[in-house]
Amino acid sequence: MARKFKELEAKMSPEAIQRSDATYRRLKESMALEELRDALRLTQQELAETLNVDQSAISKLEHRTDMYVSTLRRCIAAMGGQLEIRAVFPEGIVRINQFERLATEE
C-alpha cells in the first residue's frame, strides 16, 4: 500500500530531511527537456500539438544534444516558460541577451 510522503517525512531525522531538501533543490535546478516536460505534466503529444509538429519531432528534440537556440526557445515557450541563457564565471554570472533581441525581430 502506498504511503503519503508526510507520513514518511515524520519518521525522518532532521538531517535526513535537510539532505532530501538539498537534493530536491539541486535536481530542480538542472533538468533535461524530457524531465522538464514530465515535471510540468505534459505529454509529448500535447507539446507537439502546441508546437504544431508531430509527436515524433518532440521525441527527437528531447534526445538531441545540439540544437538551435530558436528551437529551444520555442519549446520552452510552448511549455509556458521563457528561455534565459547565462554564462557563469568565477567573478559572477552574465545573462546573454542577444537571443532575446533576435526573438523580437522574428
C-alpha distance (Angstrom), angle and dihedral (degrees) to the residues before:
residue distance angle dihedral
M1 . . .
A2 3.80 . .
R3 3.77 116.8 .
K4 3.76 127.5 -148.4
F5 3.78 116.2 -107.1
K6 3.82 91.6 -126.0
E7 3.82 89.2 59.9
L8 3.80 91.5 51.7
E9 3.79 92.6 43.7
A10 3.83 90.9 52.9
K11 3.81 88.4 62.4
M12 3.82 94.3 48.5
S13 3.79 123.7 98.9
P14 3.82 117.9 -115.4
E15 3.82 88.2 -110.1
A16 3.80 91.8 53.7
I17 3.81 90.7 49.2
Q18 3.81 90.4 50.9
R19 3.81 91.1 50.2
S20 3.79 90.8 47.8
D21 3.81 92.1 49.2
A22 3.81 91.7 48.2
T23 3.80 91.2 50.4
Y24 3.80 90.6 48.8
R25 3.83 92.2 51.5
R26 3.81 91.6 47.3
L27 3.80 93.2 49.6
K28 3.79 92.2 44.9
E29 3.80 90.6 56.4
S30 3.79 94.4 56.3
M31 3.80 125.9 40.1
A32 3.76 138.5 151.5
L33 3.82 115.6 -120.9
E34 3.80 91.5 -104.3
E35 3.81 91.4 52.1
L36 3.80 90.7 48.0
R37 3.79 92.3 50.2
D38 3.81 89.9 48.2
A39 3.82 91.6 47.9
L40 3.81 88.6 53.6
R41 3.82 88.4 50.7
L42 3.80 93.3 -120.8
T43 3.78 123.0 142.8
Q44 3.77 122.2 -139.3
Q45 3.80 87.4 -113.2
E46 3.82 93.2 54.2
L47 3.79 91.9 49.0
A48 3.81 90.5 46.2
E49 3.80 91.1 53.5
T50 3.81 90.8 50.5
L51 3.81 90.8 50.7
N52 3.82 92.5 40.5
V53 3.81 93.3 -123.8
D54 3.80 135.7 114.4
Q55 3.80 119.9 -85.0
S56 3.80 88.8 -116.5
A57 3.81 89.1 62.3
I58 3.80 89.5 58.7
S59 3.79 90.9 50.1
K60 3.80 90.5 51.8
L61 3.80 91.6 46.0
E62 3.80 92.3 52.2
H63 3.80 91.6 53.8
R64 3.81 98.0 46.7
T65 3.77 119.7 109.2
D66 3.81 93.4 -165.0
M67 3.81 129.2 37.5
Y68 3.77 142.9 147.3
V69 3.79 115.8 -79.6
S70 3.81 88.3 -128.6
T71 3.81 90.7 57.1
L72 3.78 92.1 50.3
R73 3.82 91.1 45.5
R74 3.84 91.7 53.1
C75 3.80 91.0 47.2
I76 3.81 93.1 50.8
A77 3.81 90.8 45.4
A78 3.82 90.0 51.9
M79 3.81 87.7 55.7
G80 3.79 89.7 52.7
G81 3.79 98.3 -100.7
Q82 3.77 140.2 106.9
L83 3.80 123.4 -123.7
E84 3.80 117.5 -125.8
I85 3.79 122.8 -177.0
R86 3.78 118.3 -155.2
A87 3.78 134.4 -177.3
V88 3.80 113.8 -145.9
F89 3.80 118.5 -150.2
P90 3.80 130.9 169.9
E91 3.81 87.0 -109.1
G92 3.79 94.0 52.9
I93 3.77 147.5 -69.3
V94 3.81 124.7 -61.3
R95 3.79 121.4 -162.8
I96 3.81 110.5 -138.7
N97 3.79 106.9 -141.0
Q98 3.81 105.5 173.4
F99 3.80 91.3 96.2
E100 3.79 90.7 55.2
R101 3.80 90.0 54.8
L102 3.80 90.7 49.3
A103 3.82 90.6 50.8
T104 3.80 91.9 56.9
E105 3.81 90.5 51.0
E106 3.83 93.6 57.4
